[in-house]
Amino acid sequence: MFRVTIRGKFKGLDEAGRAAVLAVSGAAYTEAGTFTHDAGLSVFTFRCQTPGEDQDEAALRAMTALDAYAVPYEILHLAATDLRDVKIRRPR
């Protein structure tokens, strides 16, 4: 399982696109993805949790989830974290 974070900016967001983004605003990682954004809806962070064998496959799935919202965007940064590599420190 991977958590993918895509940072970008919207390009010519119309009213339908604004409504779609506002409907899925939040900071959680979900399979459908969620957006956090500035007040003017010009820049965004898209968070998506997806299965995959490697980072490239996970990134492709996250971009497909982002494309499903049919909003025009430009990617500024993309990062994928393999949850198998995350170490959990438990309090003693």
WOUR-V66194 format. One record per residue. RES is the residue in one small letter. SS is DSSP state (a for helix, b for strand, c for the rest). PHI is phi in whole degrees, -180 to 180 (* if undefined). OMEGA is omega in radians with two decimals (* if undefined). Layout:
RES_SS_PHI_OMEGA ; RES_SS_PHI_OMEGA
This chain:
m_c_*_-3.14 ; f_b_-122_2.95 ; r_b_-111_-3.08 ; v_b_-113_3.09 ; t_b_-118_3.11 ; i_b_-117_3.05 ; r_b_-105_-3.11 ; g_b_-163_3.07 ; k_b_-134_3.12 ; f_b_-78_3.13 ; k_c_-125_3.09 ; g_c_68_-3.10 ; l_c_-71_3.12 ; d_c_-90_-3.08 ; e_a_-63_3.11 ; a_a_-65_3.10 ; g_a_-65_3.10 ; r_a_-60_-3.14 ; a_a_-64_3.14 ; a_a_-64_-3.14 ; v_a_-67_-3.13 ; l_a_-64_-3.12 ; a_a_-69_-3.10 ; v_c_-119_3.09 ; s_b_-74_3.12 ; g_c_161_-3.09 ; a_c_-104_-3.11 ; a_c_-79_3.01 ; y_c_-91_3.12 ; t_b_-128_3.13 ; e_c_-68_3.11 ; a_c_-80_3.13 ; g_c_92_3.08 ; t_b_-133_3.13 ; f_b_-112_2.76 ; t_b_-117_-3.01 ; h_b_-156_3.06 ; d_c_-79_-3.06 ; a_c_-62_-3.11 ; g_c_-89_-3.09 ; l_c_53_3.08 ; s_c_-104_3.08 ; v_b_-121_-3.08 ; f_b_-148_2.90 ; t_b_-125_3.13 ; f_b_-109_-3.13 ; r_b_-115_-3.09 ; c_b_-141_3.05 ; q_b_-110_-3.02 ; t_b_-145_3.02 ; p_c_-75_3.09 ; g_c_171_3.13 ; e_c_-87_3.14 ; d_c_-147_-3.07 ; q_a_-64_-3.13 ; d_a_-64_3.12 ; e_a_-65_3.13 ; a_a_-64_3.12 ; a_a_-64_3.11 ; l_a_-63_3.11 ; r_a_-65_3.12 ; a_a_-66_3.10 ; m_a_-66_3.06 ; t_a_-65_3.09 ; a_a_-64_3.09 ; l_a_-65_3.13 ; d_a_-63_-3.14 ; a_c_-62_3.12 ; y_c_-81_3.06 ; a_c_52_3.06 ; v_c_-113_3.13 ; p_c_-74_-3.09 ; y_b_-150_3.01 ; e_b_-130_-3.14 ; i_b_-82_3.07 ; l_b_-102_-3.12 ; h_b_-158_3.10 ; l_b_-136_3.11 ; a_b_-138_3.12 ; a_b_-124_3.13 ; t_b_-116_3.09 ; d_b_-80_-3.08 ; l_a_-67_3.07 ; r_a_-70_-3.13 ; d_a_-91_-3.10 ; v_c_-81_3.12 ; k_c_-97_3.12 ; i_c_-101_3.10 ; r_c_-97_3.13 ; r_c_-95_3.11 ; p_c_-66_-3.12 ; r_c_-84_*
